[in-house]
Amino acid sequence: MLVSSASNIILYGRGVFTTIAIRDSRPLFWEKHWRRLANNAKTVAIELAAFDEEYVFDQLNRSFENDRIVNGRARITLVDESPSAIWPSEASAKTNLLIMTGDLRPVPENFRVTFSPYPVNSRSPLAGVKSCNYLEQIFALDEANGRGFHEAIRVNENGKVTSGCMANVFWLKDDVLFTPSLATGCLAGTTREFVLENLECREVEAGIEDLDSADAIYLTSAGIGVISVGDCNGRKLANTPHSITQLITNQ
């Protein structure tokens, strides 16, 4: 696919995406994904007139059927290919849809997380938006990987826990389940939403010390489902049984 070098997606990364889990040849939590994708597109001013829910859903199903994905994942990306006002060109203004599919992400048995030195700006206009401007998350993840960890938990400018680089975070303390509130700047993950709909959980603004004293920590995303963290910044965590780990497997 050819894209104008002066388009908003190339110059500024103006695009939004969502990653959807495919289970038994069906997209999981489609309605939640579409609602967020459409809202995010509106936030970053991407025109969706030619891409309504029915059309995108049909293209998604065609993609994973053609690729023979039974249990895996798909990424839907909506990009702004219109010309930039700063770097004008002859390209016609339009939105494009990109869909890619793949297998499930491999998850290490002993999943290790650390704390990222790179804070989230909860006051950013992109806070909570899953945009194609993902370099901050990639840098944070690369930094953690370089220290031997699989993920990093990030805090905002006020020192409040937000999420992992690629996942939402939950933790258990004295049999009470917690997760950061959206006010921290964390992404409103679809798996996170499903957990909140089905389990009693407190949305809070908490510091790193709360995770340091947690009995268990869990990460959630479409790519990994729900996993238990085995090591948090060098502290071993017991595999504490909790119904959160069974929610997705029961879908």
Secondary structure, DSSP 8 states (H G I E B T S, - for coil): ----TTBHHHHH--EEEEEEEEETTEETTHHHHHHHHHHHHHHTT---TT--HHHHHHHHHHHHHHTT-SSEEEEEEEEE-SB-SSS--S----EEEEEEEEE-----SS-EEEE-SS-B-TTSTTTT--BS--HHHHHHHHHHHHTT-SEEEEEBTTS-EEEESSSEEEEEETTEEEEE-GGGT----HHHHHHHHHS--EEE---HHHHHT-SEEEEEETTTEEEE-SEETTEE------GGGGTTTT-
